[in-house]
Each structure stands twice: as C-alpha cells, then as structure tokens.
C-alpha cells in the first residue's frame, strides 16, 4: 500500500468500469486504490488517510430497500468526495436529497449543458458550453440535499452535475472514467489536483525505489524463488527483485514445450547473460505432451497443465534447496492490481467462472512459502512503464500477453508435437507480417489458432486435405473487453498466402472477427 504519496480512495459499488477510475487517476500521477464498499469501515478509511474519496457507479438502484451505501460517517470526515453515477445518487440520498426512477433513461452518449461554474470544470468547460459525455442510468437525482447546487444538466438528468462547494462534494451522473467522455480525464484531474490538493508525485521512479526497499525489508537474508514464464509480468517481477536482493533470488523457467518459436532461447539469453540472474531451466516438454495425449476438453487441458507445472516447480524447488543448503523462504509472483480487485466482488459474493484462469494455479501447501508480490499495486500498462524504468528491452516489455498453458490452448482438441510444430510456424509468420506492417504495438494480442478441422484444397496439380488456421488479433485497454483488429484485406491475403505456402499441413486461413464479449480473446 503506497501511503508515502498523496492518494485517492475509490469505493466500488459494482460498476464494470471501476478499474478505469483508478487508471485515470493514476494517469495524473496520483496513487489510487479500489476498495469494495462493504469492506471500507470508517476506521480503515481514517487509517488510510486519503486526500479524496470517489464513489463509483454500480448496477443497483438507490431506491431498493437493500441498496448499497457509503459507510456511515464518511461524509463527516472532512474529505472531498466525488460521486459517479450510482455514487452521485447514493451521496444525494444519504445527505437528504431524493432519487427516483426516470422515464427518460440515458444509455450511451449524451450532451450536457454547463449551467454554472464549478471547480471540476476549471479551465475545461466554460458556462454555456455543451459537451458529450457517457451516461448509463435509469434512476436520477430529483431533489438536491441542502447546500448543493446544479452546475450542469442533460435532457434526461436535470441534476447531471451537482456541487457543494463548501464541503467539496461533487456528483456527476455520467462516467468521466470512460474514453467516450472526451474530457473525463481532465475532470478527474481537476478533482484530484485542484479540489483535493494532490501534487502528482507518484512516478515509476519513485515506485521502483520504494518497492525495492519493501522487498529488502520483507526478505531480509531469506531466499526467493520465482516462476519465470518470459511474459511481461514475471520478467519485470524478476528484474525488480534481482535489483533489490541479487543472488538471494533464483528463477525457475519450466519449459512446457508450448512456447512460441525461439521464446525459450530468448528467455535464457536475457536473464542468464544480460542480467546474470540465477536461472534454473527445466525442459519438461515430453512430460507435458504425454500428460495431454488424447485430451481434448479445454478445462481438462488447463487443469492438467497447471497440476503438472506445480509438480515440476516443486521438484525444482527441492533441488534449489539442496544447492543453497536450506529451503527457500519466499515465492515471487507477478500478481497485478486487477487480480487483487477481482479476487473480491463488490458484494462479497462469488462471481461466475467463465473458464480457468490463463495462469497456473497455486503451489502445494507443504512448500509454505511467503509471497513476494511487488507488482500487486500496478495495472498492466504501469508494469510496462516500470519495465522501461528498469531498462528492460522493448522485445520483452511490449510483448503481447501469452496464456500460461501456452500454445496448448490454441490447438482446440487433442495436442500433438506435429500440431505444435505447424502452429509455431504459422504463428511466427503471422507475427512477422504484423511487425513488418508496423502494427504490433497497435494490437493488444495477436496469434494463430490451429483448428481441429481439415478441408480439401488444391496445391499445384494435386489435391490436399489439411488443417484450417484461424488468425486472431484484438485491441483492448486491459483485456477485460476487446474488439477485433480491423486489418485490410491486402494484409490478410498476404499473411494467408505466406502461411499456406510456407507451412506444410495448412491449406486454408480464416480471420476471427468476434469481439469480447460475447467471445473470449483465447479460443479455449
């Protein structure tokens, strides 16, 4: 918990975009945390000592008997408060105003008109201006609490923005955190900097120094093991910890045989030669292939891979213990802030499991290792910035996300060595074409999928009966939602031609135009 800097507390009432509030606040170099509203007691809030509090949106109706509410006493703390959508409504109701269902619901883009000046609008929205915002509400504030005034209105929300200047309470019916509200980031910055008085000193340089000191304090003279996958999260975790404690860290790279072409060699070269990190390379590819023989159910594949990974990791940890003369004390993980937020729903209830997480599961209880999770305060884009701060090459920092089970879940159906070889070649060509076109950094994730379907083709004068390869590319901010990338047909034609000509075993290529939702990014 970064309390050395000004920080903003965000209370989550269940909005699907609450994380975006934290991201927007952090963009202005102010640290922020998201807490489920039901866990935010007044005692905890006082101890956290935020410079300001933001109440998020949510799916419930304030008019419902059991509607979520801000903790009793929050509005007596003397701290500036910004309520967003549901947050505005519960603030208005809890302070003596009224909220009711509206016949004029607003979902999507709306236009608000600025009626009066306000601290939130400073240097952004002049009086009389009309501005596009993103609305998503069925209820609306119908009567203001004492001390509030209307500063902006829309057709469906006459109290679209309200303000109590003396107490520094503000409420907006729209969502400033989403990109569909063009000036939303600037409005939030006005709240954090102009209203709350934050100085904006939370930088990656500061995080790097503070995080390394925390690692030293936690580890002492103990030994840390880290599961290194070669992805962004585990790579940044390893370099950050190594910079803090040096040879007290040993990384374990379990080669499942499901990596992309050349990836294992890159990982070994970078961490052994460039960073001189203690790295144990375990080639378990034959064990993983044998475990998956004949298995075609995607959930079973994931669980088998996770279980075997744990077994191999456990065996490697035992060997390390013999080498260093004692059992390792700590396990380093690349846990990110979205993982922390999503581990507890806003209501405290279970969330539906779409599929097992891409990353492998937990370690056996008998290992009894204390966790070191230096990235658990960061979002994915912040991890990349930290990687740059650490001087890591773009080839690692800007690498597209890659699932823990690897190529095994990009081969729907049973996995075999022949299929893996075919898929690696196709995937390599596809990513080469993306890089050659200068598109790699515009895309969140791109990969090839080898389908369990064969089709008839004509190659030269002969008939072929080979696999179909699907290409997938998506744009996203954090992977929670995604849209397919809109390649032009010339690019797709060029990629398909190369794959069919250069990869024996594929005679047809298709492109996946499914967004998330309703689909997922990966096929399994």
N, C-alpha and C positions, 0 to 999 in steps of 0.2 A: 504494500500500500504506500504510494508516494505521497507523503504528507509534508515533505520538505518544501513544496511549492504551493502556490495558490491552487485550490481545487474546487470543482463543482460536483455536487451530488445530484444524480438523476434517479428519481424514484419511478420504477417501472410498474405500470398498471396493465401491462399485457399487450402493448402495441407491437406489431410485427416489425416496426422500424425504430424501436427504441435505441438499438445499437447505433443507428445513424446519428442520433442526437450526440452521443459520446464522440463519435468520429468527427462531427462538425465542430464540436467544442475543442477537441484536441488539435484540429487544423489551425486554430488560432493560438496554439502553444500553451493551452491551459489544460491541466490534467483533470480528467473526469472519471467517475465510476458509476456503474449502474447497480442499484440495489432493488430487489423485489420489494414492493411497498410493505408487504406483511412482515418483512424482517427488519424494517427500519424503525426501531424504537427511538424515542426521544433521547434516551441515554446514549445510544450508539451514534446518533446524529451529532449530539453535542461533543462527544469524544472525537468524532471525525473532523469537526470544526470547519465545515465548508464555507467558502466565500459566497456561495449562492446555491439555490436548490431549483431543479427543474422537474416538474411533474409531467410525465409522459402521457401519450394517448392510450387508448385501450378499447377493447371490444364491448365492454359492458355499458349499461345505461345507468346514469347517475340517479335516475328516478326509481330504479329497482330497490326493493327492501334491503337486500344484502349487498348493495353496491360497494365496491372498494373505495376507501377514502384515505386521505393523508393522515398520518398518525396524529392523535390528539396532542396539542401543544406545539405543533410545527409552526403555526402562524404567530406564536408568541416568542419565537427565538430571536426576532430582530434581524433576520437574514433575508436578503432579496429572494423572491420566488417568481418563477416563470411557469405558468400552466399552459400546456399544449393540448388542444382538442379536449379529450376527456379530462386532462389536467386542469384546463381552464374551468370546465364545468364543475368539477368537484371543489375547486377553490371557491368559486362563486357560491355554491350551495353551502359549503362549510362555514363561510363568512357571513351568511344571512341572506344571500340572493336567492334566485329561483331559476330552475332549469326545467324545461318541458320538451316533449316530443314536438318535432316540427313537421308540418305538412310539406314544407319546401326543403327537402333533403338535398345535400350537396356532396357529390362524389366525383372527384376529378378536378379539373381546372376550374377556377372561379376567379372573379375580379372583385377586389375590394377597393373602396374609396377612402382615402385618408381624410378624416373629419377635423382632427386637431393634432397639434404637435405632441411628441412623446419621446422619452429617452430611447426607446427601441428604434425609432425612426431616424435618429441623429445622422445627418449627412447622407441619408439614403432616400427616404420618402418625404417629400415636401407636402404640406397641406394642400388638398385639392387633387393630388395625384391619384391615378388609378393603376393598380398593379395586379399581375397574375400571381395566384397562389394555388396551392393544392389542398383541397378540402376532402374530408371523409367523415361525415357526421349525419346522424338522424335526429339527435337532440340539439338544443341550443339554449344559451342563457337568455332568459326572458325578463329578468329583473336583477338590477345590479345590487351588490352589497353596499353598505354605507362606505363612503369615501372613494368609490370608484367612478370613473367617467368613461364614456365611449370615445375611442380615438380613431376607429376605422370600422366600416360596415360593408357587408356584401348583400346581395339580393336575398339570400336565404338565411343570413346571420346578421341581424341588426347590431349585435354586440360582437362583431368579428374580432376586434382587439379592444381590450379594456385595460385601464391603468389606475392604480392607486399610487400616486407619486410620492406621498409622504412615507408610506411603508415600503415602497419599492416592490409592489406586487403587480405583475403584469400577466395577462391572459390572452392567448391567441387561439381562435377556433381552427385555424389552418395549421399545416405542418411545415415549419420552416426548415426541418432537417432533410427533406427530400429534394432531389435536384429539380423537381417540377416547380418548386418555388424559387425562382431565379436569384432573388436577393436574400434567401433564407440564411445562408452562412453569415452574411453581414449583419443581419438582425440578431443572430445568436451572439456574434462577437460584440455587438453593442451591449447586450445583456451582461456578458462575462466581463468585458473591459470597462465600459462606461458606467453601467449600473452597479456591478459587484466590485469593481476596482481591481480586477486581476491584472497582473503585469505581463503575463505571457512569457514566462521564463522556463517552461517545460520543454526541453530540447533533447534530441537523441544523444548529444554530447553529455548532457547532464545525466540522462538515464544510464548511459554506459558507465560513467564513473560511480554513480550511486549503486547500480546493480552489482558491479564487481565488488564493491565494499560489502554489500549484503551477502554475496556468495562467500567471501572470505570469512565473514563473521559466522555464517551458518556452518561452513565446512570445517573450519579450524585446521587441524592436522589430519583430518579424515581423507578417505579416498572415494572418488566419484566415478561411476561408470555411466556411459551414455550410449544409448542405441542410436547409431548414426545411419540414416537412410540415404543421405545425399540430397534430400529435399531442402528447401529454404529454412524451415523451422528448426530441424535438427542440426543443420550446418551452422546457423547463427548461434544456436544454443552452445554447440561445442566450442566455437571460436571464442565466444564471450567468456565461458567458464575457463577455458585454457589460458586466456589472457589474465584471468584472476588468480588461478592456482597452479598453472603449469603442469608438472608431471604428476600431480595428485589426481589428474583426470586420465581415464582410459576409455577410449571409444570402441564400441563393438559394431562392426559392419557385417550383418548377416546377409549373405548373397543368396537370395531365394531362387535365382535363375529367372526371375520375372521382371528384370530391369530392362530399360531401353538399351539400344545398341551403344556400346562404349561407355556406359554410365559407371560401371564398376571401376574401370580403369581411371576415369576422371576423379572419382571419389578418393581412391587410393593415392593417386598422384598429388592431389591438392592437400590432403590432410597429413600425409606422411612426409612429403618432400617440401611443400611450401610452408606449412605451419608446424611441422615437426611434432605432431600430436601422437601420443601413444595410440595406435590403432590396431585392433585385432580383426583380421579378415577371416570370416568363416564361410567357406564355399559349401553350402548345403543344398545346392540346386538339385542334385539327384534325389535327395530325401524329400524335397517338396514335390517334385514331379511324381515320385512314387506314391506319395500320400494322396495326390489328386487323381490318380489313374481311375478313369471311368466315372468320376464325379461330375455331374452336370448341373446340380442345383446351386444357384448363386449363393444362397445363405450358407449352405453346407461348405462350399468352397472357401468362403470368407472365414468361417469358424475353424476349419481345418488348418488354413494358413496361419491364423492367429495362434492357435494352440501349438503348432509345430514351431512357430517363431519363438514362443515363450520357452519351449523346451531347449531349443538351440541356444538362446540367450542365457538361460540358466546354466547350461553346461559350460559356456564360455566364461561366465562369471566365476564358476568354481575354479577354472584354470587360472584366471587372473588372481584369485585369492591365494593360490599356491605360489604364484610368481612373486607377489608382493609380501607374502608371509602373513597376511591377515585378510579377513573377509571385508569386501568393500562396504562402506558405510552409507553411501548415498546413490540414488538413481537420478540422473538428469533427464528431464523430459521437455519437449518443445511445446508445452501446453500454451495456448493463446487465450486472450481475453474472451473471445466469443465462446470458447469451450467452457470457460468459467461461468459466463452468463447463462448459457443454455443448459447447464447442469442443474439449474433450479428454475422451474417455471414461475411466472409471476404469482400464480395461485398456490404454488407448493404441490400441485398435483402432477401425476405422470403425464408425459407427452407421448404421442403416438410414435412408434418406431417404424420408420419407412424402410430402413434396411440397416444392417450392422454398419458401424462407423468404418470409414476407409482405413483408419489407423488400427494397428494391432491392439489387443487387449492388455489387461494388467498382468503383473508378474505374480508368481506363486507367493503365497503368504509366508512360506518358510524363509524367503530371502530377507524379509523385514528390513527393507531399505527406506531411509527417509528421502522424501522427494526434494529435488532442487529444480525449481521451475522459474527460471529468470525472465521468461517472456510472458508470464501469465497476466501481465498488465497491458499487453500490446495487441493491437489489431494487425492483420496481415500486412497492410501497407506500411505500418510502423516497423514491423520486423525487417522489411526490405530496407527501410531507411537506416535502421540500426546496422544492418549488414554493410551498407555503404560507409557508415561511420567507422566500422571496424576494418575497412579497407578490403572487403571481400570482392572478388571479381563478379562482373555482371552475369557471367555464364552460370553462376550459382544463384545470385540474388534475384535475377529476373526470370529464373526458370519457372515454367508453368507448374501448377500443382500436380502431384502424382500420387495416386492412391497407394496405401500400404500394401495391399495384395498385388499391386503392380499389374503387369500385362495379363495375369490370370483372369482378371475380371473384365478384360477387353477381348476375351475369347468366349462368348456365350456358349455354354455347353462344355463338354469334356476338353481338358487341356492336354496337349502333347508337345513334345520337343519340335516336331515338324511344324505344327501350327505356330509355336512361339517364334521360330526362325522366319516363317513367312510374314508374320505380323511385324516383327522388328524391322525387316527390310522395307515394308510398306510405310510404317510409321516414320522411319528415317527419311524417306523420300518426301513424304508429306510435309514434315517439319523443315526440310531443306527448302522446299518451294515457298513455304511461308516466310522463312528468313530471307530468301532471295528477293521476295516481293516487298520486303521491308514492313511486314505486317505482324511480326512475332510479338512486339510489345503492345500492340493494339488489342491483342486477344488474351483473354483470361486463361483459357485452356484449349488445346488442340491435340487431337490424337486420332489414330486409326483403330478400327474395330474389325476383327475377322469373324464374319458371320458363319453360323453352322448351316450354311446353305450353299449348294453348288448349282451352277447354271451352265447351260450349253453356250458355247462361243465358237467363233471361227477365227483361228490364228494362222495366217498364211493360207495354205490349201487344206489344212486339217481341221478337224473338229476337236474342241476342247470341252472339258467338263470340270470346272474348277470353282474355287471359292469366290464369294462376294465380299468385297471390302467396303465398309462404311467409313466415311470421314466425318469427324465431329469437330466443331470449333464454336466457342461461345464467348460472349462478352459478359462481364459481371464486375461488381464492386467487391463483393466478399464471397461470392459463390452461393449465397442464400437464394438468390434469384438469378436467372441468366437468360440471355436471348442468343439465338444462333447468329453467327457472324455472317454478314451478307457479302460473301465472295462474288466477284463477277464470274460469268460463265467461262471466260477465257482462262482464268486461273484454275477453275475446277477441271476444265478439259485438259489443260497442260498437266496437272497433277495426276489425273486418272490415266492419261496416256503413258506417263513415266512408270506408274505403278504396274500397269498391265504389261508393259514391255520389259520391265526390269525385274519383276518379281515372279518367279515361276510358282504357279499354284493359284494365282488370282487372274480372273478374266472379266470381271465386272466391278465397277466402282460406283457407289451411291453417296449422296450427301444428306446428312441428318439436319432437318430444319425444325426440330422440336425445341421449344423453349422450356425453361424451368420456372414455375410449374407450367404444364402438367407433367412433363417428363423430369428425369433427373439428369445431371450432367453425364455421369458414367452410365453405361448400359446395364451394368449389374451392380 
